[in-house]
């Protein structure tokens, strides 16, 4: 069965996000002042072939933990959809 995983990887709240600060400053310079905190992350889409939703979930979780997210500085979340 084919699944699609939509993964979001974001810096942990306690970690400084220099890209987010730069974007917020850029928005301020463009006189877009009603924007609060800005955090920059990654969005990843994976196609996973698995026998069940549980197996697909396990595969995606392993990929996030071992490669896609730096667990010291980032956190991740994902959703699964069937094809």
PyMOL Python script that loads the backbone (N, CA, C, O; Angstrom):
from pymol import cmd

cmd.read_pdbstr("""\
ATOM      1  N   UNK A   1       0.840  -1.178   0.000  1.00  0.00           N
ATOM      2  CA  UNK A   1       0.000   0.000   0.000  1.00  0.00           C
ATOM      3  C   UNK A   1       0.885   1.241   0.000  1.00  0.00           C
ATOM      4  O   UNK A   1       1.934   1.264   0.644  1.00  0.00           O
ATOM      5  N   UNK A   2       0.461   2.262  -0.719  1.00  0.00           N
ATOM      6  CA  UNK A   2       1.270   3.472  -0.826  1.00  0.00           C
ATOM      7  C   UNK A   2       0.724   4.559   0.121  1.00  0.00           C
ATOM      8  O   UNK A   2      -0.478   4.823   0.164  1.00  0.00           O
ATOM      9  N   UNK A   3       1.635   5.170   0.866  1.00  0.00           N
ATOM     10  CA  UNK A   3       1.300   6.257   1.779  1.00  0.00           C
ATOM     11  C   UNK A   3       2.150   7.470   1.434  1.00  0.00           C
ATOM     12  O   UNK A   3       3.258   7.347   0.911  1.00  0.00           O
ATOM     13  N   UNK A   4       1.611   8.633   1.737  1.00  0.00           N
ATOM     14  CA  UNK A   4       2.368   9.882   1.628  1.00  0.00           C
ATOM     15  C   UNK A   4       2.485  10.475   3.020  1.00  0.00           C
ATOM     16  O   UNK A   4       1.495  10.610   3.739  1.00  0.00           O
ATOM     17  N   UNK A   5       3.701  10.827   3.389  1.00  0.00           N
ATOM     18  CA  UNK A   5       3.944  11.460   4.680  1.00  0.00           C
ATOM     19  C   UNK A   5       4.255  12.926   4.447  1.00  0.00           C
ATOM     20  O   UNK A   5       5.101  13.267   3.620  1.00  0.00           O
ATOM     21  N   UNK A   6       3.576  13.782   5.171  1.00  0.00           N
ATOM     22  CA  UNK A   6       3.844  15.224   5.185  1.00  0.00           C
ATOM     23  C   UNK A   6       4.542  15.515   6.509  1.00  0.00           C
ATOM     24  O   UNK A   6       3.937  15.401   7.575  1.00  0.00           O
ATOM     25  N   UNK A   7       5.815  15.890   6.437  1.00  0.00           N
ATOM     26  CA  UNK A   7       6.654  16.049   7.623  1.00  0.00           C
ATOM     27  C   UNK A   7       7.034  17.514   7.788  1.00  0.00           C
ATOM     28  O   UNK A   7       7.454  18.167   6.833  1.00  0.00           O
ATOM     29  N   UNK A   8       6.885  18.021   8.999  1.00  0.00           N
ATOM     30  CA  UNK A   8       7.350  19.366   9.335  1.00  0.00           C
ATOM     31  C   UNK A   8       8.452  19.251  10.367  1.00  0.00           C
ATOM     32  O   UNK A   8       8.279  18.618  11.409  1.00  0.00           O
ATOM     33  N   UNK A   9       9.585  19.868  10.072  1.00  0.00           N
ATOM     34  CA  UNK A   9      10.732  19.895  10.989  1.00  0.00           C
ATOM     35  C   UNK A   9      10.969  21.359  11.350  1.00  0.00           C
ATOM     36  O   UNK A   9      11.185  22.198  10.475  1.00  0.00           O
ATOM     37  N   UNK A  10      10.926  21.651  12.646  1.00  0.00           N
ATOM     38  CA  UNK A  10      11.066  23.026  13.117  1.00  0.00           C
ATOM     39  C   UNK A  10      12.120  23.102  14.218  1.00  0.00           C
ATOM     40  O   UNK A  10      12.342  22.130  14.940  1.00  0.00           O
ATOM     41  N   UNK A  11      12.770  24.263  14.345  1.00  0.00           N
ATOM     42  CA  UNK A  11      13.705  24.419  15.466  1.00  0.00           C
ATOM     43  C   UNK A  11      12.937  24.343  16.790  1.00  0.00           C
ATOM     44  O   UNK A  11      11.804  24.817  16.883  1.00  0.00           O
ATOM     45  N   UNK A  12      13.543  23.761  17.789  1.00  0.00           N
ATOM     46  CA  UNK A  12      12.911  23.723  19.118  1.00  0.00           C
ATOM     47  C   UNK A  12      12.671  25.149  19.605  1.00  0.00           C
ATOM     48  O   UNK A  12      13.423  26.063  19.268  1.00  0.00           O
ATOM     49  N   UNK A  13      11.630  25.327  20.389  1.00  0.00           N
ATOM     50  CA  UNK A  13      11.260  26.663  20.870  1.00  0.00           C
ATOM     51  C   UNK A  13      12.382  27.343  21.649  1.00  0.00           C
ATOM     52  O   UNK A  13      12.522  28.565  21.605  1.00  0.00           O
ATOM     53  N   UNK A  14      13.183  26.548  22.365  1.00  0.00           N
ATOM     54  CA  UNK A  14      14.251  27.132  23.185  1.00  0.00           C
ATOM     55  C   UNK A  14      15.524  27.433  22.400  1.00  0.00           C
ATOM     56  O   UNK A  14      16.480  27.973  22.956  1.00  0.00           O
ATOM     57  N   UNK A  15      15.544  27.087  21.110  1.00  0.00           N
ATOM     58  CA  UNK A  15      16.710  27.325  20.256  1.00  0.00           C
ATOM     59  C   UNK A  15      16.509  28.617  19.462  1.00  0.00           C
ATOM     60  O   UNK A  15      15.443  28.844  18.890  1.00  0.00           O
ATOM     61  N   UNK A  16      17.534  29.450  19.434  1.00  0.00           N
ATOM     62  CA  UNK A  16      17.504  30.673  18.646  1.00  0.00           C
ATOM     63  C   UNK A  16      17.353  30.326  17.160  1.00  0.00           C
ATOM     64  O   UNK A  16      17.993  29.395  16.670  1.00  0.00           O
ATOM     65  N   UNK A  17      16.508  31.076  16.446  1.00  0.00           N
ATOM     66  CA  UNK A  17      16.277  30.846  15.018  1.00  0.00           C
ATOM     67  C   UNK A  17      16.731  32.080  14.237  1.00  0.00           C
ATOM     68  O   UNK A  17      15.927  32.983  14.003  1.00  0.00           O
ATOM     69  N   UNK A  18      18.012  32.139  13.824  1.00  0.00           N
ATOM     70  CA  UNK A  18      18.520  33.326  13.140  1.00  0.00           C
ATOM     71  C   UNK A  18      17.808  33.594  11.811  1.00  0.00           C
ATOM     72  O   UNK A  18      17.632  34.756  11.442  1.00  0.00           O
ATOM     73  N   UNK A  19      17.395  32.555  11.087  1.00  0.00           N
ATOM     74  CA  UNK A  19      16.662  32.781   9.838  1.00  0.00           C
ATOM     75  C   UNK A  19      15.318  33.444  10.129  1.00  0.00           C
ATOM     76  O   UNK A  19      14.909  34.372   9.431  1.00  0.00           O
ATOM     77  N   UNK A  20      14.650  32.968  11.148  1.00  0.00           N
ATOM     78  CA  UNK A  20      13.373  33.561  11.534  1.00  0.00           C
ATOM     79  C   UNK A  20      13.531  35.018  11.931  1.00  0.00           C
ATOM     80  O   UNK A  20      12.710  35.857  11.559  1.00  0.00           O
ATOM     81  N   UNK A  21      14.590  35.329  12.691  1.00  0.00           N
ATOM     82  CA  UNK A  21      14.855  36.726  13.084  1.00  0.00           C
ATOM     83  C   UNK A  21      15.105  37.596  11.857  1.00  0.00           C
ATOM     84  O   UNK A  21      14.619  38.725  11.790  1.00  0.00           O
ATOM     85  N   UNK A  22      15.864  37.077  10.880  1.00  0.00           N
ATOM     86  CA  UNK A  22      16.160  37.829   9.661  1.00  0.00           C
ATOM     87  C   UNK A  22      14.885  38.101   8.868  1.00  0.00           C
ATOM     88  O   UNK A  22      14.700  39.198   8.342  1.00  0.00           O
ATOM     89  N   UNK A  23      14.008  37.106   8.782  1.00  0.00           N
ATOM     90  CA  UNK A  23      12.742  37.301   8.063  1.00  0.00           C
ATOM     91  C   UNK A  23      11.874  38.320   8.791  1.00  0.00           C
ATOM     92  O   UNK A  23      11.266  39.186   8.160  1.00  0.00           O
ATOM     93  N   UNK A  24      11.815  38.220  10.104  1.00  0.00           N
ATOM     94  CA  UNK A  24      11.010  39.196  10.869  1.00  0.00           C
ATOM     95  C   UNK A  24      11.540  40.611  10.656  1.00  0.00           C
ATOM     96  O   UNK A  24      10.751  41.538  10.476  1.00  0.00           O
ATOM     97  N   UNK A  25      12.861  40.795  10.674  1.00  0.00           N
ATOM     98  CA  UNK A  25      13.456  42.108  10.422  1.00  0.00           C
ATOM     99  C   UNK A  25      13.135  42.575   9.006  1.00  0.00           C
ATOM    100  O   UNK A  25      12.812  43.745   8.797  1.00  0.00           O
ATOM    101  N   UNK A  26      13.221  41.667   8.032  1.00  0.00           N
ATOM    102  CA  UNK A  26      12.882  42.022   6.657  1.00  0.00           C
ATOM    103  C   UNK A  26      11.441  42.460   6.524  1.00  0.00           C
ATOM    104  O   UNK A  26      11.146  43.418   5.810  1.00  0.00           O
ATOM    105  N   UNK A  27      10.542  41.772   7.202  1.00  0.00           N
ATOM    106  CA  UNK A  27       9.129  42.167   7.174  1.00  0.00           C
ATOM    107  C   UNK A  27       8.948  43.548   7.788  1.00  0.00           C
ATOM    108  O   UNK A  27       8.199  44.374   7.266  1.00  0.00           O
ATOM    109  N   UNK A  28       9.637  43.794   8.900  1.00  0.00           N
ATOM    110  CA  UNK A  28       9.582  45.114   9.536  1.00  0.00           C
ATOM    111  C   UNK A  28      10.082  46.196   8.577  1.00  0.00           C
ATOM    112  O   UNK A  28       9.493  47.273   8.489  1.00  0.00           O
ATOM    113  N   UNK A  29      11.170  45.904   7.859  1.00  0.00           N
ATOM    114  CA  UNK A  29      11.711  46.865   6.898  1.00  0.00           C
ATOM    115  C   UNK A  29      10.749  47.132   5.747  1.00  0.00           C
ATOM    116  O   UNK A  29      10.805  48.192   5.124  1.00  0.00           O
ATOM    117  N   UNK A  30       9.877  46.188   5.464  1.00  0.00           N
ATOM    118  CA  UNK A  30       8.854  46.359   4.426  1.00  0.00           C
ATOM    119  C   UNK A  30       7.569  46.968   4.991  1.00  0.00           C
ATOM    120  O   UNK A  30       6.546  47.029   4.308  1.00  0.00           O
ATOM    121  N   UNK A  31       7.636  47.424   6.269  1.00  0.00           N
ATOM    122  CA  UNK A  31       6.504  48.030   6.970  1.00  0.00           C
ATOM    123  C   UNK A  31       5.359  47.041   7.166  1.00  0.00           C
ATOM    124  O   UNK A  31       4.192  47.427   7.214  1.00  0.00           O
ATOM    125  N   UNK A  32       5.702  45.781   7.277  1.00  0.00           N
ATOM    126  CA  UNK A  32       4.732  44.752   7.656  1.00  0.00           C
ATOM    127  C   UNK A  32       4.994  44.477   9.132  1.00  0.00           C
ATOM    128  O   UNK A  32       5.757  43.580   9.491  1.00  0.00           O
ATOM    129  N   UNK A  33       4.338  45.276   9.981  1.00  0.00           N
ATOM    130  CA  UNK A  33       4.676  45.302  11.399  1.00  0.00           C
ATOM    131  C   UNK A  33       3.733  44.480  12.277  1.00  0.00           C
ATOM    132  O   UNK A  33       3.947  44.383  13.485  1.00  0.00           O
ATOM    133  N   UNK A  34       2.712  43.899  11.696  1.00  0.00           N
ATOM    134  CA  UNK A  34       1.765  43.155  12.519  1.00  0.00           C
ATOM    135  C   UNK A  34       2.099  41.661  12.597  1.00  0.00           C
ATOM    136  O   UNK A  34       1.232  40.844  12.908  1.00  0.00           O
ATOM    137  N   UNK A  35       3.358  41.308  12.315  1.00  0.00           N
ATOM    138  CA  UNK A  35       3.810  39.922  12.385  1.00  0.00           C
ATOM    139  C   UNK A  35       4.622  39.750  13.669  1.00  0.00           C
ATOM    140  O   UNK A  35       5.511  40.547  13.969  1.00  0.00           O
ATOM    141  N   UNK A  36       4.302  38.710  14.408  1.00  0.00           N
ATOM    142  CA  UNK A  36       5.030  38.425  15.646  1.00  0.00           C
ATOM    143  C   UNK A  36       6.257  37.588  15.365  1.00  0.00           C
ATOM    144  O   UNK A  36       7.020  37.860  14.437  1.00  0.00           O
ATOM    145  N   UNK A  37       6.433  36.576  16.173  1.00  0.00           N
ATOM    146  CA  UNK A  37       7.591  35.693  16.059  1.00  0.00           C
ATOM    147  C   UNK A  37       7.559  34.943  14.721  1.00  0.00           C
ATOM    148  O   UNK A  37       6.493  34.543  14.254  1.00  0.00           O
ATOM    149  N   UNK A  38       8.721  34.758  14.119  1.00  0.00           N
ATOM    150  CA  UNK A  38       8.848  34.005  12.873  1.00  0.00           C
ATOM    151  C   UNK A  38       9.828  32.860  13.110  1.00  0.00           C
ATOM    152  O   UNK A  38      10.928  33.074  13.619  1.00  0.00           O
ATOM    153  N   UNK A  39       9.431  31.658  12.743  1.00  0.00           N
ATOM    154  CA  UNK A  39      10.296  30.485  12.840  1.00  0.00           C
ATOM    155  C   UNK A  39      10.376  29.864  11.452  1.00  0.00           C
ATOM    156  O   UNK A  39       9.360  29.740  10.768  1.00  0.00           O
ATOM    157  N   UNK A  40      11.566  29.476  11.033  1.00  0.00           N
ATOM    158  CA  UNK A  40      11.781  28.879   9.714  1.00  0.00           C
ATOM    159  C   UNK A  40      12.119  27.399   9.906  1.00  0.00           C
ATOM    160  O   UNK A  40      12.970  27.050  10.724  1.00  0.00           O
ATOM    161  N   UNK A  41      11.454  26.547   9.157  1.00  0.00           N
ATOM    162  CA  UNK A  41      11.692  25.114   9.249  1.00  0.00           C
ATOM    163  C   UNK A  41      11.713  24.472   7.871  1.00  0.00           C
ATOM    164  O   UNK A  41      11.932  25.140   6.860  1.00  0.00           O
ATOM    165  N   UNK A  42      11.483  23.168   7.851  1.00  0.00           N
ATOM    166  CA  UNK A  42      11.489  22.398   6.602  1.00  0.00           C
ATOM    167  C   UNK A  42      10.167  21.644   6.489  1.00  0.00           C
ATOM    168  O   UNK A  42       9.595  21.203   7.486  1.00  0.00           O
ATOM    169  N   UNK A  43       9.697  21.507   5.250  1.00  0.00           N
ATOM    170  CA  UNK A  43       8.551  20.645   4.970  1.00  0.00           C
ATOM    171  C   UNK A  43       9.029  19.578   3.993  1.00  0.00           C
ATOM    172  O   UNK A  43       9.592  19.889   2.943  1.00  0.00           O
ATOM    173  N   UNK A  44       8.801  18.334   4.345  1.00  0.00           N
ATOM    174  CA  UNK A  44       9.289  17.206   3.554  1.00  0.00           C
ATOM    175  C   UNK A  44       8.111  16.301   3.233  1.00  0.00           C
ATOM    176  O   UNK A  44       7.275  16.028   4.094  1.00  0.00           O
ATOM    177  N   UNK A  45       8.048  15.841   2.001  1.00  0.00           N
ATOM    178  CA  UNK A  45       7.011  14.895   1.605  1.00  0.00           C
ATOM    179  C   UNK A  45       7.681  13.603   1.165  1.00  0.00           C
ATOM    180  O   UNK A  45       8.534  13.602   0.277  1.00  0.00           O
ATOM    181  N   UNK A  46       7.288  12.510   1.794  1.00  0.00           N
ATOM    182  CA  UNK A  46       7.830  11.195   1.463  1.00  0.00           C
ATOM    183  C   UNK A  46       6.724  10.302   0.921  1.00  0.00           C
ATOM    184  O   UNK A  46       5.589  10.341   1.397  1.00  0.00           O
ATOM    185  N   UNK A  47       7.061   9.511  -0.061  1.00  0.00           N
ATOM    186  CA  UNK A  47       6.177   8.446  -0.524  1.00  0.00           C
ATOM    187  C   UNK A  47       6.713   7.148   0.074  1.00  0.00           C
ATOM    188  O   UNK A  47       7.883   6.810  -0.110  1.00  0.00           O
ATOM    189  N   UNK A  48       5.859   6.428   0.784  1.00  0.00           N
ATOM    190  CA  UNK A  48       6.280   5.230   1.506  1.00  0.00           C
ATOM    191  C   UNK A  48       5.419   4.050   1.063  1.00  0.00           C
ATOM    192  O   UNK A  48       4.191   4.137   1.040  1.00  0.00           O
ATOM    193  N   UNK A  49       6.067   2.968   0.718  1.00  0.00           N
ATOM    194  CA  UNK A  49       5.371   1.720   0.399  1.00  0.00           C
ATOM    195  C   UNK A  49       5.430   0.856   1.656  1.00  0.00           C
ATOM    196  O   UNK A  49       6.513   0.503   2.122  1.00  0.00           O
ATOM    197  N   UNK A  50       4.246   0.512   2.210  1.00  0.00           N
ATOM    198  CA  UNK A  50       4.196  -0.281   3.435  1.00  0.00           C
ATOM    199  C   UNK A  50       2.935  -1.135   3.441  1.00  0.00           C
ATOM    200  O   UNK A  50       1.966  -0.845   2.740  1.00  0.00           O
ATOM    201  N   UNK A  51       2.968  -2.195   4.248  1.00  0.00           N
ATOM    202  CA  UNK A  51       1.837  -3.114   4.323  1.00  0.00           C
ATOM    203  C   UNK A  51       0.667  -2.557   5.119  1.00  0.00           C
ATOM    204  O   UNK A  51      -0.479  -2.953   4.911  1.00  0.00           O
ATOM    205  N   UNK A  52       0.965  -1.621   6.045  1.00  0.00           N
ATOM    206  CA  UNK A  52      -0.085  -1.070   6.902  1.00  0.00           C
ATOM    207  C   UNK A  52       0.271   0.359   7.294  1.00  0.00           C
ATOM    208  O   UNK A  52       1.394   0.814   7.077  1.00  0.00           O
ATOM    209  N   UNK A  53      -0.692   1.051   7.868  1.00  0.00           N
ATOM    210  CA  UNK A  53      -0.443   2.409   8.346  1.00  0.00           C
ATOM    211  C   UNK A  53       0.571   2.399   9.487  1.00  0.00           C
ATOM    212  O   UNK A  53       1.395   3.307   9.594  1.00  0.00           O
ATOM    213  N   UNK A  54       0.514   1.383  10.333  1.00  0.00           N
ATOM    214  CA  UNK A  54       1.467   1.274  11.445  1.00  0.00           C
ATOM    215  C   UNK A  54       2.896   1.112  10.926  1.00  0.00           C
ATOM    216  O   UNK A  54       3.828   1.717  11.455  1.00  0.00           O
ATOM    217  N   UNK A  55       3.061   0.289   9.883  1.00  0.00           N
ATOM    218  CA  UNK A  55       4.396   0.092   9.305  1.00  0.00           C
ATOM    219  C   UNK A  55       4.895   1.378   8.646  1.00  0.00           C
ATOM    220  O   UNK A  55       6.071   1.721   8.761  1.00  0.00           O
ATOM    221  N   UNK A  56       4.011   2.079   7.965  1.00  0.00           N
ATOM    222  CA  UNK A  56       4.390   3.353   7.341  1.00  0.00           C
ATOM    223  C   UNK A  56       4.770   4.373   8.401  1.00  0.00           C
ATOM    224  O   UNK A  56       5.748   5.104   8.244  1.00  0.00           O
ATOM    225  N   UNK A  57       4.000   4.423   9.479  1.00  0.00           N
ATOM    226  CA  UNK A  57       4.303   5.341  10.581  1.00  0.00           C
ATOM    227  C   UNK A  57       5.673   5.047  11.160  1.00  0.00           C
ATOM    228  O   UNK A  57       6.454   5.963  11.416  1.00  0.00           O
ATOM    229  N   UNK A  58       5.964   3.781  11.364  1.00  0.00           N
ATOM    230  CA  UNK A  58       7.268   3.387  11.898  1.00  0.00           C
ATOM    231  C   UNK A  58       8.399   3.788  10.957  1.00  0.00           C
ATOM    232  O   UNK A  58       9.434   4.278  11.409  1.00  0.00           O
ATOM    233  N   UNK A  59       8.216   3.586   9.660  1.00  0.00           N
ATOM    234  CA  UNK A  59       9.236   3.951   8.672  1.00  0.00           C
ATOM    235  C   UNK A  59       9.496   5.446   8.685  1.00  0.00           C
ATOM    236  O   UNK A  59      10.649   5.876   8.696  1.00  0.00           O
ATOM    237  N   UNK A  60       8.436   6.243   8.684  1.00  0.00           N
ATOM    238  CA  UNK A  60       8.586   7.704   8.666  1.00  0.00           C
ATOM    239  C   UNK A  60       9.227   8.184   9.956  1.00  0.00           C
ATOM    240  O   UNK A  60      10.101   9.050   9.928  1.00  0.00           O
ATOM    241  N   UNK A  61       8.803   7.634  11.084  1.00  0.00           N
ATOM    242  CA  UNK A  61       9.389   8.025  12.365  1.00  0.00           C
ATOM    243  C   UNK A  61      10.885   7.705  12.400  1.00  0.00           C
ATOM    244  O   UNK A  61      11.684   8.519  12.863  1.00  0.00           O
ATOM    245  N   UNK A  62      11.263   6.529  11.915  1.00  0.00           N
ATOM    246  CA  UNK A  62      12.683   6.170  11.846  1.00  0.00           C
ATOM    247  C   UNK A  62      13.459   7.137  10.953  1.00  0.00           C
ATOM    248  O   UNK A  62      14.560   7.561  11.304  1.00  0.00           O
ATOM    249  N   UNK A  63      12.883   7.488   9.791  1.00  0.00           N
ATOM    250  CA  UNK A  63      13.551   8.424   8.875  1.00  0.00           C
ATOM    251  C   UNK A  63      13.755   9.784   9.542  1.00  0.00           C
ATOM    252  O   UNK A  63      14.811  10.400   9.397  1.00  0.00           O
ATOM    253  N   UNK A  64      12.760  10.241  10.258  1.00  0.00           N
ATOM    254  CA  UNK A  64      12.876  11.537  10.945  1.00  0.00           C
ATOM    255  C   UNK A  64      13.941  11.489  12.021  1.00  0.00           C
ATOM    256  O   UNK A  64      14.784  12.382  12.110  1.00  0.00           O
ATOM    257  N   UNK A  65      13.904  10.450  12.837  1.00  0.00           N
ATOM    258  CA  UNK A  65      14.850  10.344  13.955  1.00  0.00           C
ATOM    259  C   UNK A  65      16.290  10.131  13.494  1.00  0.00           C
ATOM    260  O   UNK A  65      17.221  10.650  14.110  1.00  0.00           O
ATOM    261  N   UNK A  66      16.476   9.377  12.421  1.00  0.00           N
ATOM    262  CA  UNK A  66      17.827   9.018  12.009  1.00  0.00           C
ATOM    263  C   UNK A  66      18.448   9.970  10.990  1.00  0.00           C
ATOM    264  O   UNK A  66      19.672  10.049  10.889  1.00  0.00           O
ATOM    265  N   UNK A  67      17.613  10.703  10.225  1.00  0.00           N
ATOM    266  CA  UNK A  67      18.183  11.513   9.153  1.00  0.00           C
ATOM    267  C   UNK A  67      17.561  12.895   8.991  1.00  0.00           C
ATOM    268  O   UNK A  67      18.287  13.881   8.864  1.00  0.00           O
ATOM    269  N   UNK A  68      16.260  12.986   8.994  1.00  0.00           N
ATOM    270  CA  UNK A  68      15.592  14.222   8.574  1.00  0.00           C
ATOM    271  C   UNK A  68      15.609  15.332   9.620  1.00  0.00           C
ATOM    272  O   UNK A  68      15.574  16.510   9.263  1.00  0.00           O
ATOM    273  N   UNK A  69      15.662  14.983  10.890  1.00  0.00           N
ATOM    274  CA  UNK A  69      15.658  15.992  11.960  1.00  0.00           C
ATOM    275  C   UNK A  69      16.870  15.806  12.858  1.00  0.00           C
ATOM    276  O   UNK A  69      17.257  14.682  13.177  1.00  0.00           O
ATOM    277  N   UNK A  70      17.456  16.913  13.257  1.00  0.00           N
ATOM    278  CA  UNK A  70      18.512  16.900  14.265  1.00  0.00           C
ATOM    279  C   UNK A  70      17.812  17.033  15.613  1.00  0.00           C
ATOM    280  O   UNK A  70      17.438  18.137  16.007  1.00  0.00           O
ATOM    281  N   UNK A  71      17.634  15.933  16.316  1.00  0.00           N
ATOM    282  CA  UNK A  71      16.798  15.920  17.518  1.00  0.00           C
ATOM    283  C   UNK A  71      17.341  16.765  18.661  1.00  0.00           C
ATOM    284  O   UNK A  71      16.613  17.048  19.613  1.00  0.00           O
ATOM    285  N   UNK A  72      18.583  17.168  18.587  1.00  0.00           N
ATOM    286  CA  UNK A  72      19.137  18.057  19.607  1.00  0.00           C
ATOM    287  C   UNK A  72      18.565  19.463  19.435  1.00  0.00           C
ATOM    288  O   UNK A  72      18.291  20.151  20.418  1.00  0.00           O
ATOM    289  N   UNK A  73      18.386  19.884  18.185  1.00  0.00           N
ATOM    290  CA  UNK A  73      17.964  21.264  17.906  1.00  0.00           C
ATOM    291  C   UNK A  73      16.580  21.373  17.274  1.00  0.00           C
ATOM    292  O   UNK A  73      16.006  22.462  17.236  1.00  0.00           O
ATOM    293  N   UNK A  74      16.036  20.267  16.779  1.00  0.00           N
ATOM    294  CA  UNK A  74      14.780  20.333  16.034  1.00  0.00           C
ATOM    295  C   UNK A  74      13.763  19.334  16.577  1.00  0.00           C
ATOM    296  O   UNK A  74      14.110  18.335  17.207  1.00  0.00           O
ATOM    297  N   UNK A  75      12.511  19.638  16.313  1.00  0.00           N
ATOM    298  CA  UNK A  75      11.425  18.698  16.593  1.00  0.00           C
ATOM    299  C   UNK A  75      10.664  18.472  15.301  1.00  0.00           C
ATOM    300  O   UNK A  75      10.753  19.279  14.377  1.00  0.00           O
ATOM    301  N   UNK A  76       9.927  17.395  15.231  1.00  0.00           N
ATOM    302  CA  UNK A  76       9.213  17.088  13.999  1.00  0.00           C
ATOM    303  C   UNK A  76       7.811  16.575  14.306  1.00  0.00           C
ATOM    304  O   UNK A  76       7.521  16.087  15.399  1.00  0.00           O
ATOM    305  N   UNK A  77       6.966  16.702  13.309  1.00  0.00           N
ATOM    306  CA  UNK A  77       5.632  16.104  13.356  1.00  0.00           C
ATOM    307  C   UNK A  77       5.305  15.684  11.945  1.00  0.00           C
ATOM    308  O   UNK A  77       5.861  16.220  10.986  1.00  0.00           O
ATOM    309  N   UNK A  78       4.390  14.711  11.806  1.00  0.00           N
ATOM    310  CA  UNK A  78       4.010  14.285  10.467  1.00  0.00           C
ATOM    311  C   UNK A  78       2.600  13.719  10.456  1.00  0.00           C
ATOM    312  O   UNK A  78       2.060  13.299  11.479  1.00  0.00           O
ATOM    313  N   UNK A  79       2.031  13.725   9.267  1.00  0.00           N
ATOM    314  CA  UNK A  79       0.748  13.087   9.023  1.00  0.00           C
ATOM    315  C   UNK A  79       0.912  12.140   7.845  1.00  0.00           C
ATOM    316  O   UNK A  79       1.745  12.358   6.965  1.00  0.00           O
ATOM    317  N   UNK A  80       0.114  11.096   7.840  1.00  0.00           N
ATOM    318  CA  UNK A  80       0.117  10.120   6.756  1.00  0.00           C
ATOM    319  C   UNK A  80      -1.183  10.205   5.979  1.00  0.00           C
ATOM    320  O   UNK A  80      -2.254  10.389   6.558  1.00  0.00           O
ATOM    321  N   UNK A  81      -1.084  10.072   4.669  1.00  0.00           N
ATOM    322  CA  UNK A  81      -2.253  10.030   3.787  1.00  0.00           C
ATOM    323  C   UNK A  81      -2.079   8.842   2.862  1.00  0.00           C
ATOM    324  O   UNK A  81      -0.956   8.510   2.482  1.00  0.00           O
ATOM    325  N   UNK A  82      -3.172   8.199   2.495  1.00  0.00           N
ATOM    326  CA  UNK A  82      -3.085   7.129   1.515  1.00  0.00           C
ATOM    327  C   UNK A  82      -3.172   7.713   0.118  1.00  0.00           C
ATOM    328  O   UNK A  82      -3.708   8.801  -0.091  1.00  0.00           O
ATOM    329  N   UNK A  83      -2.638   6.974  -0.823  1.00  0.00           N
ATOM    330  CA  UNK A  83      -2.610   7.437  -2.218  1.00  0.00           C
ATOM    331  C   UNK A  83      -3.997   7.386  -2.823  1.00  0.00           C
ATOM    332  O   UNK A  83      -4.175   7.738  -3.989  1.00  0.00           O
TER     333      UNK A  83
END
""", "prot")
cmd.dss("prot")
cmd.show_as("cartoon", "prot")
cmd.util.cbc("prot")
cmd.orient("prot")
